[in-house]
């Protein structure tokens, strides 16, 4: 089978997903086009060699509607013969775009792809697409639907995680992210975003709060307690599904959950022939990909079974992995992963994660693949695994290996 290689990985900085955020005046299409143009410029790329642009985004309405991938291609400097495919696997959309591209190459369907995603959460509100899983009672009731924050709190309750443990993970994420930025660890990946006049407006992750400490987080109210205990009473839904739990322990809040931000990322993937023809050197090969469905109520446990699956399918053990990127959707997601596999916390998200820098839904999967690659190179390690939990109960994973 043909191998699929990563030739480049880059991203925009993550802007605060608010009206006062630096990226708020930039549209989803514009941000995507800037990222695509950066891929072209950095690699002196003849875009006619690109078989497809596969672009993930979650809330596919308004400016993110239609086929955003194709619109972004037309708004960029790519040749118009390059098509575009918009996909949605919720929070893993960016990763699924990369995995799909890699598997297309492995199957012989083209020489090179650009894959990634975008989410402008400050412009296109999360949930504004009116997803049936949440609003159609014939589906929501039969699946015991609860919002993701409640799901994260169910994980904490089920596996015994405390508020202090969650807050400590969040403080450490902020510390690691600040250290990474101070030491220019993201310099290889970050591009500067410009406004409509070509003037730079953002060159760093805007959401970070490096001064965060346990005292500051301790003062925050649990974000999902009211919707769980009072109205609309989602705790009762959860307890019907999980009667062995006496109550739901609400430990998550804005400080130990992922941030709402704007962002985009892209990965250039190709076969060996592509690199040789255009004088590009591969940085890693995509060794394996996987996805799985899980319990839709607790919802966010996917990184555990999908990691078990990808390792088993490829004859690997957890000890074969040098570094991990586990998306920090909520603190309990990462804590459950580390608990299950008993991995050293120092090799999980060594440069912080979405709690500190934010989680632009459709882009994050591609972002963490790029971050993982950069860190493997920095530490001179060989094999890394990136994984995300996914809304409605799914998980996705990618294993990359330096070449």
Secondary structure, DSSP 8 states (H G I E B T S, - for coil): ----EEEEEEEE--EESSTTSTTTTS-HHHHHHHHHHHHHHHTT--GGG--EEEEE-S--SGGG-S-HHHHHHHHTTS-TT-EEEEE--GGGHHHHHHHHHHHHHHTTS-SEEEEEEEEETTTS-TTTT--HHHH-HHHHTTTT---HHHHHHHHHHHHT--HHHHHHHHHHHHHHHHHHHHTTTTTTTEE-EE-TTS-EEE-S-SS--TT--HHHHHTS--TTHHHHHTSS-HHHHHHHH-TT-SS------TTSB---EEEEEEEEEE-HHHHHHHT----EEEEEEEEEE--TTT---HHHHHHHHHHHHTT--GGG-SEEEE--SBHHHHHHHHHHHT--GGGBSTT--HHHH---HHHHHHHHHHHHHHHHHHHT--EEEEEEEETTTEEEEEEEEE-
